[in-house]
Protein backbone atom coordinates (compact mmCIF):
# COMPACT_ATOMS: atom_id res chain seq x y z
CA UNK A 1 0.00 0.00 0.00
CA UNK A 2 0.98 3.64 -0.45
CA UNK A 3 0.71 5.38 2.90
CA UNK A 4 1.05 9.03 3.83
CA UNK A 5 1.84 9.89 7.45
CA UNK A 6 1.58 13.50 8.66
CA UNK A 7 3.31 15.29 11.52
CA UNK A 8 7.02 14.43 11.07
CA UNK A 9 7.99 16.13 14.32
CA UNK A 10 6.09 13.52 16.30
CA UNK A 11 8.01 10.52 17.55
CA UNK A 12 4.94 8.36 17.03
CA UNK A 13 4.73 9.36 13.35
CA UNK A 14 8.38 8.50 12.85
CA UNK A 15 8.02 5.14 14.62
CA UNK A 16 4.96 4.33 12.50
CA UNK A 17 6.90 5.11 9.32
CA UNK A 18 9.78 2.95 10.45
CA UNK A 19 7.45 0.01 11.09
CA UNK A 20 5.61 0.44 7.81
CA UNK A 21 8.58 0.69 5.50
CA UNK A 22 9.20 -3.06 5.56
CA UNK A 23 5.96 -3.81 3.75
CA UNK A 24 4.68 -0.53 2.29
CA UNK A 25 5.59 2.61 0.38
CA UNK A 26 5.52 5.37 2.99
CA UNK A 27 5.83 9.15 2.83
CA UNK A 28 6.09 11.50 5.78
CA UNK A 29 4.49 14.89 5.09
CA UNK A 30 4.52 18.13 7.05
CA UNK A 31 1.73 20.70 6.97
CA UNK A 32 0.33 23.23 6.63
CA UNK A 33 -2.28 21.49 4.48
CA UNK A 34 -3.89 23.98 2.15
CA UNK A 35 -6.71 23.38 -0.31
CA UNK A 36 -4.91 23.93 -3.61
CA UNK A 37 -4.00 21.44 -6.30
CA UNK A 38 -0.75 20.67 -4.50
CA UNK A 39 -2.82 19.15 -1.74
CA UNK A 40 -4.49 16.77 -4.14
CA UNK A 41 -1.08 15.96 -5.60
CA UNK A 42 0.15 15.01 -2.12
CA UNK A 43 -2.45 12.28 -1.71
CA UNK A 44 -2.61 11.14 -5.35
CA UNK A 45 -2.34 7.33 -5.55
CA UNK A 46 -2.20 7.09 -1.75
CA UNK A 47 -4.22 4.27 -0.17
CA UNK A 48 -4.17 5.31 3.48
CA UNK A 49 -3.46 8.61 5.26
CA UNK A 50 -2.45 8.62 8.93
CA UNK A 51 -3.04 12.09 10.31
CA UNK A 52 -2.17 13.63 13.68
CA UNK A 53 -1.96 17.13 15.10
CA UNK A 54 1.36 18.79 15.64
CA UNK A 55 1.94 19.50 19.31
CA UNK A 56 4.55 22.08 20.14
CA UNK A 57 4.65 24.89 22.70
CA UNK A 58 5.61 27.27 19.90
CA UNK A 59 2.22 26.86 18.18
CA UNK A 60 -0.36 29.34 19.45
CA UNK A 61 -4.00 28.48 19.98
CA UNK A 62 -5.22 30.04 16.72
CA UNK A 63 -2.76 27.94 14.75
CA UNK A 64 -3.70 24.81 16.71
CA UNK A 65 -7.36 25.37 15.92
CA UNK A 66 -6.57 26.01 12.25
CA UNK A 67 -4.59 22.79 12.11
CA UNK A 68 -7.34 20.78 13.82
CA UNK A 69 -10.25 22.11 11.80
CA UNK A 70 -9.30 23.66 8.44
CA UNK A 71 -6.20 21.61 7.69
CA UNK A 72 -7.87 18.34 8.68
CA UNK A 73 -10.83 19.32 6.48
CA UNK A 74 -8.48 20.15 3.59
CA UNK A 75 -6.66 16.87 3.88
CA UNK A 76 -9.90 14.89 3.96
CA UNK A 77 -11.28 16.89 1.04
CA UNK A 78 -8.22 16.05 -1.04
CA UNK A 79 -8.42 12.39 0.03
CA UNK A 80 -12.02 12.13 -1.14
CA UNK A 81 -11.21 13.80 -4.45
CA UNK A 82 -8.27 11.46 -5.05
CA UNK A 83 -10.20 8.40 -3.86
CA UNK A 84 -7.96 7.58 -0.92
CA UNK A 85 -9.69 4.63 0.67
CA UNK A 86 -8.83 5.05 4.36
CA UNK A 87 -8.10 7.93 6.74
CA UNK A 88 -6.75 7.20 10.22
CA UNK A 89 -6.83 10.09 12.67
CA UNK A 90 -4.78 9.85 15.85
CA UNK A 91 -6.83 11.47 18.57
CA UNK A 92 -6.74 11.31 22.34
CA UNK A 93 -8.66 9.75 25.21
CA UNK A 94 -8.56 13.15 26.96
CA UNK A 95 -12.16 13.91 25.99
CA UNK A 96 -13.31 10.84 27.95
CA UNK A 97 -11.48 11.60 31.18
CA UNK A 98 -14.25 13.71 32.70
CA UNK A 99 -16.11 10.51 33.53
CA UNK A 100 -15.44 9.09 37.00
CA UNK A 101 -12.40 6.83 37.05
CA UNK A 102 -14.40 3.76 38.06
CA UNK A 103 -16.60 3.90 34.95
CA UNK A 104 -15.74 1.47 32.17
CA UNK A 105 -15.85 3.96 29.32
CA UNK A 106 -15.92 2.67 25.75
CA UNK A 107 -16.54 4.26 22.35
CA UNK A 108 -20.31 4.37 22.94
CA UNK A 109 -19.93 7.05 25.61
CA UNK A 110 -20.41 10.70 24.67
CA UNK A 111 -17.16 12.69 24.64
CA UNK A 112 -16.94 15.36 27.33
CA UNK A 113 -14.25 17.73 26.08
CA UNK A 114 -13.08 20.67 28.13
CA UNK A 115 -11.89 23.99 26.72
CA UNK A 116 -8.23 23.12 27.32
CA UNK A 117 -6.84 23.84 23.89
CA UNK A 118 -5.17 20.50 23.09
CA UNK A 119 -8.18 18.44 24.12
CA UNK A 120 -10.56 20.82 22.35
CA UNK A 121 -8.51 20.51 19.14
CA UNK A 122 -8.68 16.71 19.24
CA UNK A 123 -12.43 16.94 19.70
CA UNK A 124 -12.90 19.40 16.83
CA UNK A 125 -10.71 17.37 14.47
CA UNK A 126 -12.84 14.31 15.31
CA UNK A 127 -15.90 16.43 14.52
CA UNK A 128 -14.50 17.13 11.03
CA UNK A 129 -13.61 13.47 10.50
CA UNK A 130 -17.06 12.33 11.57
CA UNK A 131 -18.89 14.32 8.90
CA UNK A 132 -16.66 12.84 6.20
CA UNK A 133 -17.20 9.36 7.58
CA UNK A 134 -20.93 9.94 7.68
CA UNK A 135 -20.99 10.78 3.98
CA UNK A 136 -19.44 7.34 3.30
CA UNK A 137 -17.00 8.64 0.71
CA UNK A 138 -13.97 7.52 2.73
CA UNK A 139 -13.35 4.99 5.50
CA UNK A 140 -12.53 7.13 8.55
CA UNK A 141 -11.02 5.59 11.67
CA UNK A 142 -10.34 7.59 14.79
CA UNK A 143 -7.91 6.12 17.29
CA UNK A 144 -8.25 7.71 20.72
CA UNK A 145 -4.82 7.13 22.20
CA UNK A 146 -4.02 6.92 25.89
CA UNK A 147 -1.15 8.90 27.38
CA UNK A 148 1.85 7.94 25.29
CA UNK A 149 4.76 6.44 27.18
CA UNK A 150 8.02 5.54 25.47
CA UNK A 151 10.13 4.63 28.50
CA UNK A 152 7.76 2.99 30.99
CA UNK A 153 7.86 5.93 33.38
CA UNK A 154 4.39 7.40 32.91
CA UNK A 155 2.17 6.91 35.93
CA UNK A 156 -1.08 7.68 34.09
CA UNK A 157 -4.10 5.42 34.54
CA UNK A 158 -4.63 5.42 30.78
CA UNK A 159 -1.09 4.88 29.61
CA UNK A 160 -0.38 3.70 26.07
CA UNK A 161 3.04 2.18 25.64
CA UNK A 162 4.78 3.36 22.47
CA UNK A 163 4.98 -0.13 20.99
CA UNK A 164 1.27 -0.67 21.61
CA UNK A 165 0.47 2.63 19.92
CA UNK A 166 2.44 1.66 16.82
CA UNK A 167 0.80 -1.76 16.83
CA UNK A 168 -2.68 -0.23 17.07
CA UNK A 169 -2.04 2.20 14.24
CA UNK A 170 -0.65 -0.58 12.03
CA UNK A 171 -3.81 -2.62 12.68
CA UNK A 172 -6.03 0.35 11.80
CA UNK A 173 -4.12 0.84 8.55
CA UNK A 174 -4.14 -2.76 7.44
CA UNK A 175 -7.31 -4.38 8.77
CA UNK A 176 -10.53 -4.41 6.77
CA UNK A 177 -13.50 -4.35 9.10
CA UNK A 178 -16.07 -7.12 8.88
CA UNK A 179 -19.46 -6.03 7.57
CA UNK A 180 -22.44 -6.44 9.86
CA UNK A 181 -24.95 -9.21 9.16
CA UNK A 182 -27.38 -6.79 7.46
CA UNK A 183 -25.23 -3.77 6.54
CA UNK A 184 -21.83 -2.97 5.06
CA UNK A 185 -19.00 -2.06 7.42
CA UNK A 186 -19.36 1.46 8.74
CA UNK A 187 -17.14 4.18 7.29
CA UNK A 188 -16.95 5.86 10.70
CA UNK A 189 -15.24 4.04 13.52
CA UNK A 190 -13.71 5.13 16.79
CA UNK A 191 -11.33 2.88 18.73
CA UNK A 192 -9.92 3.40 22.20
CA UNK A 193 -6.30 2.32 22.60
CA UNK A 194 -4.50 1.96 25.89
CA UNK A 195 -2.05 -0.56 27.26
CA UNK A 196 -3.21 -3.20 29.67
CA UNK A 197 -1.97 -3.39 33.20
CA UNK A 198 -1.56 -6.87 34.66
CA UNK A 199 -2.55 -5.60 38.10
CA UNK A 200 -5.74 -3.68 37.30
CA UNK A 201 -8.24 -3.37 34.45
CA UNK A 202 -7.83 -0.65 31.86
CA UNK A 203 -9.58 2.59 32.67
CA UNK A 204 -10.86 2.71 29.10
CA UNK A 205 -12.18 -0.38 27.44
CA UNK A 206 -10.17 -1.48 24.40
CA UNK A 207 -12.43 -4.42 23.61
CA UNK A 208 -13.61 -2.96 20.30
CA UNK A 209 -10.04 -2.52 19.03
CA UNK A 210 -9.20 -6.03 20.21
CA UNK A 211 -12.26 -7.60 18.55
CA UNK A 212 -12.32 -5.65 15.30
CA UNK A 213 -8.68 -4.73 14.67
CA UNK A 214 -6.92 -7.56 16.46
CA UNK A 215 -5.19 -5.05 18.73
CA UNK A 216 -3.32 -6.88 21.50
CA UNK A 217 -1.74 -4.54 24.04
CA UNK A 218 1.36 -6.04 25.56
CA UNK A 219 1.06 -4.17 28.81
CA UNK A 220 3.27 -1.77 30.62
CA UNK A 221 6.76 -3.04 31.10
CA UNK A 222 7.18 -3.41 34.83
CA UNK B 1 -27.06 46.33 28.87
CA UNK B 2 -23.90 46.94 26.86
CA UNK B 3 -23.84 44.62 23.85
CA UNK B 4 -20.98 43.81 21.51
CA UNK B 5 -22.16 42.91 18.00
CA UNK B 6 -19.70 41.03 15.79
CA UNK B 7 -20.26 41.24 12.04
CA UNK B 8 -22.67 44.15 12.29
CA UNK B 9 -22.31 45.31 8.68
CA UNK B 10 -23.88 42.19 7.19
CA UNK B 11 -27.41 41.90 5.82
CA UNK B 12 -29.05 41.21 9.19
CA UNK B 13 -26.93 43.64 11.22
CA UNK B 14 -28.84 46.89 10.55
CA UNK B 15 -32.14 45.21 11.45
CA UNK B 16 -30.71 43.91 14.74
CA UNK B 17 -29.17 47.29 15.48
CA UNK B 18 -32.55 48.94 14.96
CA UNK B 19 -34.39 46.72 17.49
CA UNK B 20 -31.67 46.89 20.15
CA UNK B 21 -30.43 50.47 20.06
CA UNK B 22 -33.28 52.07 22.00
CA UNK B 23 -32.88 49.93 25.11
CA UNK B 24 -29.20 49.02 25.00
CA UNK B 25 -25.76 50.50 24.51
CA UNK B 26 -24.26 48.95 21.39
CA UNK B 27 -20.68 48.44 20.28
CA UNK B 28 -20.85 47.49 16.62
CA UNK B 29 -17.89 45.78 14.99
CA UNK B 30 -17.15 44.49 11.53
CA UNK B 31 -14.20 43.84 9.28
CA UNK B 32 -15.35 46.78 7.14
CA UNK B 33 -13.84 50.19 7.76
CA UNK B 34 -16.92 52.35 7.52
CA UNK B 35 -20.18 52.67 9.43
CA UNK B 36 -22.73 55.42 9.02
CA UNK B 37 -24.96 55.45 12.06
CA UNK B 38 -25.50 56.67 15.61
CA UNK B 39 -23.81 53.86 17.57
CA UNK B 40 -20.23 53.22 18.60
CA UNK B 41 -18.32 51.36 15.90
CA UNK B 42 -14.96 49.64 15.77
CA UNK B 43 -13.27 47.89 12.84
CA UNK B 44 -12.59 44.33 13.96
CA UNK B 45 -11.75 41.05 12.30
CA UNK B 46 -13.49 38.31 14.32
CA UNK B 47 -10.55 36.01 13.51
CA UNK B 48 -8.28 38.27 15.61
CA UNK B 49 -8.37 36.71 19.10
CA UNK B 50 -6.83 39.59 20.99
CA UNK B 51 -8.93 42.11 19.07
CA UNK B 52 -12.14 40.31 20.03
CA UNK B 53 -11.01 39.99 23.65
CA UNK B 54 -10.24 43.70 23.74
CA UNK B 55 -13.58 44.71 22.20
CA UNK B 56 -15.46 42.54 24.70
CA UNK B 57 -14.09 44.29 27.75
CA UNK B 58 -16.91 45.78 29.82
CA UNK B 59 -19.80 44.34 27.82
CA UNK B 60 -22.70 42.32 29.22
CA UNK B 61 -23.51 40.23 26.15
CA UNK B 62 -22.11 39.36 22.72
CA UNK B 63 -24.14 38.91 19.55
CA UNK B 64 -22.33 37.07 16.76
CA UNK B 65 -23.63 37.91 13.29
CA UNK B 66 -20.33 37.30 11.53
CA UNK B 67 -20.39 34.93 8.59
CA UNK B 68 -18.38 34.17 5.52
CA UNK B 69 -19.31 31.57 2.95
CA UNK B 70 -17.19 31.00 -0.17
CA UNK B 71 -13.48 31.24 0.73
CA UNK B 72 -12.23 28.17 2.56
CA UNK B 73 -9.52 29.84 4.62
CA UNK B 74 -11.64 32.79 5.67
CA UNK B 75 -14.72 30.62 6.26
CA UNK B 76 -12.83 28.65 8.90
CA UNK B 77 -11.27 31.83 10.32
CA UNK B 78 -14.61 33.61 10.68
CA UNK B 79 -17.25 30.92 11.15
CA UNK B 80 -15.26 28.51 13.33
CA UNK B 81 -12.31 30.28 14.95
CA UNK B 82 -14.44 33.41 15.29
CA UNK B 83 -16.67 31.48 17.69
CA UNK B 84 -13.65 30.32 19.66
CA UNK B 85 -12.44 33.91 19.95
CA UNK B 86 -15.88 35.09 21.05
CA UNK B 87 -16.16 32.37 23.69
CA UNK B 88 -12.64 32.99 24.97
CA UNK B 89 -13.48 36.69 25.28
CA UNK B 90 -16.66 35.81 27.17
CA UNK B 91 -14.77 33.60 29.63
CA UNK B 92 -11.95 36.07 30.19
CA UNK B 93 -14.39 38.93 30.91
CA UNK B 94 -17.12 36.92 32.66
CA UNK B 95 -19.75 37.73 30.03
CA UNK B 96 -22.78 35.58 30.86
CA UNK B 97 -24.91 35.68 27.68
CA UNK B 98 -23.87 34.90 24.11
CA UNK B 99 -26.15 35.01 21.08
CA UNK B 100 -24.77 32.95 18.21
CA UNK B 101 -26.34 32.75 14.77
CA UNK B 102 -26.11 30.50 11.77
CA UNK B 103 -27.93 28.82 8.93
CA UNK B 104 -30.35 25.97 9.65
CA UNK B 105 -27.83 23.41 8.38
CA UNK B 106 -25.50 24.28 11.23
CA UNK B 107 -27.27 21.28 12.73
CA UNK B 108 -29.71 19.99 10.09
CA UNK B 109 -27.56 19.31 7.04
CA UNK B 110 -28.52 17.29 3.95
CA UNK B 111 -28.89 14.06 5.95
CA UNK B 112 -31.89 15.64 7.64
CA UNK B 113 -33.12 18.19 5.14
CA UNK B 114 -33.14 15.87 2.13
CA UNK B 115 -35.00 13.10 3.93
CA UNK B 116 -36.94 14.31 6.95
CA UNK B 117 -39.89 16.41 8.05
CA UNK B 118 -40.89 17.94 11.37
CA UNK B 119 -37.23 18.75 12.07
CA UNK B 120 -36.73 20.41 15.45
CA UNK B 121 -33.58 21.82 17.00
CA UNK B 122 -33.36 18.89 19.44
CA UNK B 123 -31.36 16.73 17.05
CA UNK B 124 -27.69 15.73 17.06
CA UNK B 125 -25.90 18.04 14.67
CA UNK B 126 -25.17 16.66 11.19
CA UNK B 127 -23.93 19.49 9.03
CA UNK B 128 -22.33 17.43 6.30
CA UNK B 129 -19.06 18.58 4.75
CA UNK B 130 -20.33 21.57 2.76
CA UNK B 131 -18.02 24.45 3.65
CA UNK B 132 -20.55 26.96 4.96
CA UNK B 133 -22.58 24.47 7.00
CA UNK B 134 -19.56 22.63 8.33
CA UNK B 135 -17.63 25.69 9.46
CA UNK B 136 -20.69 27.15 11.19
CA UNK B 137 -21.35 23.79 12.80
CA UNK B 138 -17.82 23.69 14.19
CA UNK B 139 -18.38 27.18 15.58
CA UNK B 140 -21.58 26.05 17.25
CA UNK B 141 -19.83 23.01 18.71
CA UNK B 142 -17.19 25.31 20.21
CA UNK B 143 -19.97 27.39 21.78
CA UNK B 144 -21.58 24.23 23.17
CA UNK B 145 -18.35 22.96 24.72
CA UNK B 146 -17.68 26.35 26.32
CA UNK B 147 -21.21 26.48 27.74
CA UNK B 148 -20.71 23.05 29.31
CA UNK B 149 -17.45 24.07 30.94
CA UNK B 150 -18.05 27.68 31.99
CA UNK B 151 -20.62 29.84 33.71
CA UNK B 152 -22.36 31.32 30.68
CA UNK B 153 -25.39 30.70 28.47
CA UNK B 154 -25.41 30.46 24.68
CA UNK B 155 -28.60 31.09 22.74
CA UNK B 156 -28.28 30.20 19.07
CA UNK B 157 -30.72 31.53 16.50
CA UNK B 158 -30.88 29.63 13.21
CA UNK B 159 -32.07 31.19 9.97
CA UNK B 160 -32.17 30.18 6.35
CA UNK B 161 -33.96 32.49 3.96
CA UNK B 162 -34.86 36.13 4.56
CA UNK B 163 -37.69 37.97 2.82
CA UNK B 164 -38.84 41.56 2.69
CA UNK B 165 -41.83 42.50 4.83
CA UNK B 166 -45.22 42.29 3.07
CA UNK B 167 -45.24 46.06 2.64
CA UNK B 168 -42.27 45.64 0.32
CA UNK B 169 -43.25 42.37 -1.31
CA UNK B 170 -42.12 41.80 -4.88
CA UNK B 171 -44.56 41.89 -7.80
CA UNK B 172 -46.55 38.67 -8.22
CA UNK B 173 -44.78 37.87 -11.46
CA UNK B 174 -41.53 37.56 -9.52
CA UNK B 175 -42.87 35.11 -6.93
CA UNK B 176 -42.10 31.48 -7.69
CA UNK B 177 -43.63 29.16 -5.07
CA UNK B 178 -41.34 26.36 -6.20
CA UNK B 179 -38.33 28.40 -5.14
CA UNK B 180 -39.76 29.20 -1.72
CA UNK B 181 -37.74 27.81 1.17
CA UNK B 182 -39.89 26.47 4.03
CA UNK B 183 -37.56 28.12 6.55
CA UNK B 184 -38.14 31.76 5.65
CA UNK B 185 -38.74 34.86 7.71
CA UNK B 186 -38.86 38.59 7.21
CA UNK B 187 -35.83 40.62 8.24
CA UNK B 188 -37.97 42.46 10.77
CA UNK B 189 -39.36 39.32 12.42
CA UNK B 190 -35.87 37.81 12.49
CA UNK B 191 -34.46 40.85 14.25
CA UNK B 192 -37.21 40.72 16.89
CA UNK B 193 -35.82 37.42 18.16
CA UNK B 194 -32.64 39.12 19.39
CA UNK B 195 -33.98 41.18 22.32
CA UNK B 196 -35.87 38.09 23.48
CA UNK B 197 -32.74 35.95 23.29
CA UNK B 198 -30.75 38.56 25.18
CA UNK B 199 -33.28 39.17 27.92
CA UNK B 200 -34.70 35.73 28.69
CA UNK B 201 -33.62 34.78 32.24
CA UNK B 202 -31.15 31.90 32.58
CA UNK B 203 -33.69 29.95 34.61
CA UNK B 204 -36.14 29.91 31.71
CA UNK B 205 -33.64 28.29 29.37
CA UNK B 206 -33.76 24.49 29.53
CA UNK B 207 -29.95 24.23 29.29
CA UNK B 208 -26.86 26.42 29.00
CA UNK B 209 -26.81 26.04 25.23
CA UNK B 210 -30.15 26.31 23.45
CA UNK B 211 -30.89 26.47 19.73
CA UNK B 212 -33.96 28.07 18.15
CA UNK B 213 -35.31 27.87 14.60
CA UNK B 214 -36.36 31.34 13.50
CA UNK B 215 -38.79 31.17 10.60
CA UNK B 216 -42.38 32.27 10.17
CA UNK B 217 -45.45 30.08 10.71
CA UNK B 218 -45.65 27.84 7.66
CA UNK B 219 -47.86 24.89 6.78
CA UNK B 220 -45.11 22.87 5.07
CA UNK B 221 -44.19 20.90 8.19
CA UNK B 222 -40.56 20.40 7.25
CA UNK B 223 -39.13 22.27 10.24
CA UNK B 224 -40.50 23.22 13.67
CA UNK B 225 -40.47 26.72 15.17
CA UNK B 226 -42.71 25.88 18.13
CA UNK B 227 -39.86 26.02 20.63
CA UNK B 228 -39.04 29.63 19.71
CA UNK B 229 -42.60 30.63 20.47
CA UNK B 230 -42.86 28.55 23.67
CA UNK B 231 -39.55 29.46 25.31
CA UNK B 232 -38.47 32.78 23.80
CA UNK B 233 -41.98 34.11 23.32
CA UNK B 234 -41.11 34.97 19.71
CA UNK B 235 -44.20 35.40 17.54
CA UNK B 236 -43.68 36.04 13.82
CA UNK B 237 -45.99 38.67 12.37
CA UNK B 238 -45.79 37.81 8.66
CA UNK B 239 -46.46 34.27 7.40
CA UNK B 240 -45.30 35.12 3.86
CA UNK B 241 -48.38 33.45 2.41
CA UNK B 242 -48.01 35.33 -0.84
CA UNK B 243 -45.18 32.90 -1.57
CA UNK B 244 -47.09 29.66 -0.97
CA UNK B 245 -50.86 30.39 -1.29
CA UNK B 246 -53.09 30.96 -4.32
CA UNK B 247 -55.56 33.83 -4.03
CA UNK B 248 -57.86 32.58 -6.72
CA UNK B 249 -59.00 29.31 -5.09
Interface residues (C-beta under 8 A of the other chain):
Chain A: X35 X61 X62 X65 X66 X69 X70 X73 X74 X76 X77 X112 X113 X114 X115 X120 X123 X124 X127 X128 X131 X132 X134 X135
Chain B: X47 X49 X72 X73 X76 X77 X80 X81 X84 X87 X91 X109 X111 X126 X127 X128 X129 X134 X135 X137 X138 X141 X142 X145 X146 X148 X149 X150
